[in-house]
């Protein structure tokens, strides 16, 4: 996305009282999910959290947290 669009979004969120960190999280959530849905055929079920994180531009820990929130946790097989 163009820098000017980010500035407009950040200014809007600033006037709403949203922190910069929360604004950045919201932007990443929206645009990462859009990228994932556009590329959904390129993702595979056995993809690692590191690969997902690299594709979304976030940390591994962020991916793990979000996967846990939606119940996508691999159970250890014994």
C-alpha positions in Angstrom: 0.0 0.0 0.0 1.2 3.5 -0.7 2.7 5.5 2.2 0.1 8.3 1.8 -2.7 5.8 2.5 -0.9 4.7 5.7 -0.6 8.3 6.8 -4.4 8.8 6.3 -5.2 5.7 8.2 -2.8 6.6 11.1 -4.2 10.1 11.3 -7.8 8.8 11.4 -7.0 6.3 14.1 -5.0 9.0 16.0 -8.1 11.2 16.1 -10.2 8.2 17.4 -7.7 7.8 20.2 -6.2 4.5 19.0 -2.6 3.9 19.8 0.0 3.5 17.0 0.6 -0.1 18.0 -3.1 -1.0 17.8 -3.4 0.8 14.4 -0.4 -1.1 13.1 -2.0 -4.4 14.3 -5.3 -3.6 12.6 -3.6 -2.7 9.3 -1.5 -6.0 9.5 -4.6 -8.0 10.3 -6.6 -6.6 7.3 -3.8 -6.6 4.7 -2.2 -9.9 5.8 -5.6 -11.7 5.7 -6.2 -10.2 2.3 -2.9 -11.5 1.1 -3.6 -14.9 2.6 -7.0 -15.1 0.9 -5.5 -14.1 -2.4 -2.8 -16.7 -2.1 -4.9 -19.4 -0.4 -4.1 -21.9 -3.1 -0.4 -21.4 -2.5 -0.6 -22.3 1.2 -0.5 -25.9 2.3 -1.8 -27.5 5.5 1.6 -28.6 6.6 3.1 -25.1 6.3 5.2 -24.1 9.3 4.5 -21.1 11.5 7.8 -19.6 10.3 6.6 -19.8 6.6 3.2 -18.3 7.5 4.9 -15.5 9.5 7.3 -14.7 6.6 4.3 -14.5 4.2 2.4 -12.1 6.4 5.4 -10.1 7.6 4.9 -10.8 11.3 6.8 -12.8 13.9 6.4 -16.5 14.5 5.0 -15.8 18.0 2.2 -13.6 16.5 1.2 -16.5 14.1 1.2 -19.0 17.0 -1.0 -16.7 19.1 -3.5 -16.2 16.4 -3.6 -19.9 15.5 -4.3 -20.8 19.1 -7.1 -18.2 19.2 -8.9 -19.9 16.3 -8.3 -23.4 17.7 -5.7 -24.5 15.1 -3.1 -26.2 17.4 -1.3 -29.3 16.4 -1.7 -32.0 19.0 1.4 -34.1 19.7 1.0 -37.7 18.5 2.2 -40.4 20.9 
